[in-house]
Amino acid sequence: MLVPRTEHQPDDSTWDCRACHQTWPCAPAKVELAEQYGTKTTSLTLYLMSIVMDMINAEVPGDLFERVLGWTDTINDSANAA
C-alpha cells in the first residue's frame, strides 16, 4: 500500500492519529491527503478503503464509512465546481 506523505497517519493499535492523537482522519490529515491526491479522488478512496478494511478486521466500532470516507464528498464537490 502506498502511504501518503504526512505524519498524520492512523495508529493501528488505537486508530487515532499518531501525530496529534485525535480521531483519525484528523483535520490535518484530511487537508494533507486532499492536497496530495488532488483530483485523483479514486486513488484517495482506494487508500481510505484499505484503512477501513484494516479497521473492520480490528473490529473498530462505529460508522467507519462516515468517519474515514464521509469527508471526501467535499473534495468531489470542489473538483466538480471548478
C-alpha positions, 0 to 999 in steps of 0.5 A: 500500500502506498502511504501518503506523505504526512505524519498524520497517519492512523495508529493501528493499535488505537486508530487515532492519529499518531501525530496529534492523537485525535480521531483519525482522519484528523483535520490535518490529515484530511487537508494533507491527503486532499492536497496530495491526491488532488483530483485523483479522488479514486486513488484517495478512496482506494487508500481510505478503503484499505484503512477501513478494511484494516479497521473492520478486521480490528473490529473498530466500532462505529460508522467507519464509512462516515468517519474515514470516507464521509469527508471526501464528498467535499473534495468531489464537490470542489473538483466538480465546481471548478 
